[in-house]
């Protein structure tokens, strides 16, 4: 079975999260959003991908469940975005 690859731009995904939509978010799209927000993948153990961002003491765990990001973890990401007023970084 072949899966179609439809990537969502980080700014579009961020708008979805800000609008309260956390279901059906591709894991790859969530990872790209984290990168655009300045997060780096610190380690991977099994399905657990742990991300950190310079200047933030908190880390975020993101899990791939069948190609999708877990909604509760996306809500945790949104809480970090709001708490620290994070924005998508511009490309150099």
C-alpha positions as CSV (number, residue, x, y, z in Angstrom):
1,X,0.0,0.0,0.0
2,X,1.4,3.4,-1.0
3,X,0.8,6.4,1.1
4,X,0.5,9.8,-0.5
5,X,2.8,12.4,0.9
6,X,1.1,15.7,1.5
7,X,3.2,18.0,3.5
8,X,1.7,20.9,5.5
9,X,3.7,24.1,5.8
10,X,4.7,24.9,9.4
11,X,2.8,28.2,9.5
12,X,-0.4,26.4,8.3
13,X,0.0,23.7,10.9
14,X,0.6,26.3,13.6
15,X,-2.6,28.1,12.6
16,X,-4.4,24.7,12.9
17,X,-3.1,24.2,16.4
18,X,-3.9,27.7,17.5
19,X,-7.4,27.1,16.2
20,X,-7.7,24.1,18.4
21,X,-7.3,21.3,15.8
22,X,-5.0,18.6,17.2
23,X,-6.3,15.4,15.4
24,X,-4.9,14.0,12.2
25,X,-1.6,15.8,12.3
26,X,1.1,13.9,10.4
27,X,4.2,13.2,12.6
28,X,6.5,14.5,9.8
29,X,4.6,17.8,9.8
30,X,4.8,18.1,13.6
31,X,8.6,17.5,13.4
32,X,8.9,20.2,10.7
33,X,6.9,22.7,12.8
34,X,9.2,22.0,15.8
35,X,12.2,22.7,13.6
36,X,10.7,25.9,12.4
37,X,10.1,27.0,16.0
38,X,13.8,26.4,16.8
39,X,13.6,23.0,18.5
40,X,16.2,20.4,18.0
41,X,15.8,16.6,18.3
42,X,17.9,15.7,21.4
43,X,17.4,12.0,21.4
44,X,15.2,9.1,20.2
45,X,14.4,6.0,22.2
46,X,11.9,3.8,20.5
47,X,8.9,5.9,19.4
48,X,9.8,8.7,21.8
49,X,11.5,11.8,20.1
50,X,12.6,14.3,22.7
51,X,13.0,17.9,21.5
52,X,14.6,20.9,23.2
53,X,15.1,24.5,22.3
54,X,18.0,26.7,23.4
55,X,16.9,29.0,26.2
56,X,14.1,26.7,27.3
57,X,14.5,24.4,30.3
58,X,11.5,22.4,29.3
59,X,11.7,19.6,26.8
60,X,8.9,18.1,24.6
61,X,8.3,14.4,23.9
62,X,6.7,13.6,20.6
63,X,5.6,10.1,19.6
64,X,4.9,8.7,16.1
65,X,1.7,6.6,16.3
66,X,1.0,5.2,12.9
67,X,2.4,8.3,11.1
68,X,0.4,10.7,13.3
69,X,1.5,12.9,16.2
70,X,-0.4,12.3,19.5
71,X,-3.0,15.1,20.1
72,X,-2.1,15.5,23.8
73,X,1.5,16.1,22.9
74,X,0.5,18.7,20.3
75,X,-1.5,20.5,23.1
76,X,1.7,20.4,25.2
77,X,3.6,22.0,22.3
78,X,0.9,24.7,22.0
79,X,1.2,25.4,25.7
80,X,4.9,25.9,25.2
81,X,4.3,28.2,22.2
82,X,2.0,30.3,24.3
83,X,4.0,30.3,27.5
84,X,7.2,31.4,25.8
85,X,5.6,33.4,22.9
86,X,7.4,31.3,20.4
87,X,7.3,32.1,16.7
88,X,8.4,30.4,13.5
89,X,11.9,31.5,12.7
90,X,12.8,33.0,9.4
91,X,15.2,31.2,7.1
92,X,18.6,32.9,6.9
